[in-house]
């Protein structure tokens, strides 16, 4: 019951803080629209790069353009949701260095909710929109014999992928409590991770594929389940049920990230500023 109470309080605090930032951004609606469109355009350049590659080749690692677009759409949409919800976690190190993190500790609200909702930016909807558009095109263009299981797996991948990326954001923030200047390290696993997943696993070495499958299981955002949907072989031997394991992996990542966050908070020592 106590855990539920803390969760409710955290959700309430997050909603209030995020709402404050939304009202602030909507005070200048023209600027907001321009920023969203700019974000949409900038994130879309990633897919333009893929289109340019396919203007020179027919396949990438044996995967066609619609299949790569399927990977891209899943990765970008999932990451976009996590970035919208918890994208401000990467500035935690700066807060610790300037002493402002201490003010969050004395407020009557869960610290994770405060950090996650800090500077909540609706402009990040541009990334989600762009990823969803590419995903929609891929779904109607890819050559797949759709079954009920495969259809259901698409939204499951998006939601589970968003949860996995969110867990990586939280774990990265916990690491920043120790390192204090590790935003780039966190970004390597978040922004770098979504970029990695936009391309077929067959273009990477098996050691890297094993690492993002068994150590930091980003492969369950799209690589593993997408290989099942598209009927593509996966570079690493996995049991058949692994294609449906993304929700379980997401829950496990959340548990581990939660433990890392609690451990980080307990070990935190104020800067004294």
Phi, psi and omega in degrees: 000320180297320179296321178295321179297318178295320180296315178299317180295322178295315179297319180296315180296317179299314182298318181293316181292315179298319179299323177299316180290327177295314178299323179295315181291327182281353177294334178238081191292323178297315178298321179297314181297316180298320180294318179297315179296322177296317178296319178298318181292315182297314180293330179292341179296333177299315181287330175300321177300320178294318178298322178295321177298317182285351173285346180251340182227160179269336180209161179234109184063027181087000181257138180281171179301312178300326179290318176294322177298326177297313176299314182300310182299319178295314182296311185292319180294314180297313180295322180300320178296313179296321180293323177295317186281318188229021185295343181276358182296336185285354178263008183299321180301320178295322178296321179293318182293323182269001175086355183287344177296330180298327180293330179290329183289334184263356178279148182279058179205148179304134184296320182299320178295320180294315181292318182295322183271352182300128180055041176306126189237109178293344178300338180290352174298336179301318180294317180297315180299314181296317178295321181293323178296314178296319179297317178299317178297318181297321182297326181271349184256334186287146181269093183225139172275093187290135173237172180300320181296319181290321178297315181294329184292335182295304177295329177297320178296317182296312182292312180296321178297320178297321179292319179297313178297322178298319178296323178294321176301314182293315178298321178295322177295321177297321178295325179294334176298324178281312188276329178068342179218062188228028179300323180294324178295315179298317181296332178297328181267338181265288178296319177295323180296316180293327176294318178302315185286352179284349183243154182297144178297339183291346180271356181250160177292154183295329179296319178294317179298318178297320181298317181273004174257316186252332183265297173246096195286052176294338181300336181279357171293314180211323187307305186293306180292327180293324177300322177292314181299318184273353182070032181259142176290143178265138186299337181246136181295124179223150175293159183300325183289348182299333180297337182254013187269000183304316178299321179293316178299319180298316178297316180298320179296321179296317179298313180295319179295321177297319178295319179297320180295314180297318179297319179297317180296319181293331182269357186292136175238128184300150177288341180084003180272000000 
